[in-house]
Amino acid sequence: MNETERRNLKIITDVCEAFNRHDAEAILAQFAEDGVWVTSRGTQPDGQTLHGRPAVAAMLKQRFSSIPDMAWEIHSHWVGGDRGCSEWTVTGTESNGNRLNWMGCDLWVLRADGMITRKDTYWKYAGGE
């Protein structure tokens, strides 16, 4: 693993830890101003695409307030060049009472300066929507 890959691994590890702390500021500090987050839920086939820090900030606020016990157990992180992957299980309780217990992953793309330009989230779960 080269120096850039070690740095990128630390960045995605730190961001995942910030998600567990529900620390939106720490997450946003690593997103490029024009960064994109493609969520799992939304219109097919790609979910909802959030463009830019303000849109990502709004989603984080909504997510952390509507699922206050949301937590990720990280199974692994890996990087190759400017791309990375985080594998995890997320748990929590949605405002409608539905319990989350989903396996998933985030695919990351980072710029040369280490800022996140893309976070693409996938998850598996049982049941309906």
N, C-alpha and C positions, 0 to 999 in steps of 0.2 A: 504494500500500500504506500503510495507516494504522499508527500506532505499535503497536497491539495485534498486528496481523498481523506486523510486523517482529519483535516479541518472540516470537511463536509460531513463526516461522520459525527464529529462533535456538535456541529450545528443542528443536524436533525435530531440527535439525542437530546440536546438542550431544549429544542422546540417541543419535543414530545413530553419532556418533564414539565415544561410550562403549561402544556395542555392539562396535565394532571393537577397542576396548582390552580388551574383556571385563570392564568396570568396572561390576559390578552395583550398587555403592553409588551411583555417579553416575546410573545409570539410575533406580534406585528413588527417588532424591531428587527426581525430576521427576514421579513417579507420585502421584496422590492416594491417600490411605490406602485408599479404597474403589474405586480404579481397576480397570479391567477390561482384560484382554488376551485377545483371541480369536485362538487360534493356527490355523495352516493344517491341522494334522493333528488327527484326532480323529473323533468321530461326525459323520455328515452331518446337515444341510448346513453347519453352522457351525464344525466343528472342536471344539477343547477351549476352554472359557471359564474363565479364571483370574480369581477375584474377590479383590481386595485385595492389598496389598503382600507379605504372607507367601507367598501362592500364586505371585505373580510372581517373588519372590526364589528360591523353590524351583525354578521352571522355569529361571531364568537359571543357577543353580548346576548343574543337570542338563545343560543345553544346552552350557555352556562347558566342562564337564568331559568330556562324551562326544564333543564335536567341538572339540578344542583349537585347530585351525587354522581355525575358522570365521571368515570375513571377508566384509564387504559392500563392493562397489563402488557408490557412490551415483551414480545418473545424474541425478536431479533431486529437488528439494523444491519444493512450492508450498503456499500457504495462502490461505484465504478465510474471513475472520471467525474463528470458533473451531474451524475444521476445517483439516486439512492432509493432504498426501500425500507420501510418500517412495517413489521408484522406484529399484530397485537390482538387482544380481546378487549372489547369495550363493554362496560356494564353501567347501569344506571336506571333511573325510573323517569319516564316521560311524564309530562303534566297530565296526560290522560290515564295514567296509572300503568301503562304498558312497561314491562321490565325489559331492558336491553341486556342481551348476553350474546354479542355478535363477534365473530372472528373477522378480521379485516386487515387491510394494508394501505399504506400511503406510498405513492410513487412521487419522488421529489426530483426537481430539476433546480440546480443552483448555478448562478452566474460565476464568472471568473473571480469576482470579489466576495463570493460566499453568500450573496443575498439569494433568497428563494424566489424563483420566478414562476414555479408551478408546484402545486400540491394536488394530486389526483387521488381521491379516496375511494376505496372499494370495501364492501363488507358483505358477509353472508349472514342470513338470519332465517328462522323458521316462521311460517305464518304468512299472513296477507301483507298488505302494504306496510 
